[in-house]
Amino acid sequence: MNRLEELEQNSKLKVEIESSFRSDKSVVETRSAMSNGKQLRPFGLCAGEFVVPDDFDAPLPEEILSAFEGE
């Protein structure tokens, strides 16, 4: 699509949006971001299936840090 075609398309969209405002027609529909129709998983669903190690939040070894930094 060349620049002129883009401008023509944008102009048509602008006219359509402006006419929607004048006619009290909805332009957007708002929905809750949290409501996706799925039921929330209960707490403790995987209890006992794995153990978080005591050193989970310990600093990473130097060779792993270097790999992340591309060294």
RAURKA-V371206 format. One record per backbone hydrogen bond with DSSP energy under -0.5 kcal/mol. CO is the residue of the C=O (numbers start at 1). NH is the residue of the N-H. If there is no record, write none. Layout:
# RAURKA-V371206
CO_NH ; CO_NH
This chain:
# RAURKA-V371206
2_6 ; 3_7 ; 4_8 ; 5_9 ; 6_10 ; 7_11 ; 8_12 ; 9_13 ; 10_14 ; 11_15 ; 12_16 ; 13_17 ; 14_18 ; 15_19 ; 16_20 ; 17_21 ; 18_22 ; 19_23 ; 20_25 ; 21_24 ; 34_36 ; 42_45 ; 44_47 ; 46_49 ; 51_53 ; 53_56 ; 55_58 ; 61_64 ; 61_65 ; 62_66 ; 63_67 ; 64_68 ; 65_69 ; 66_71 ; 67_70
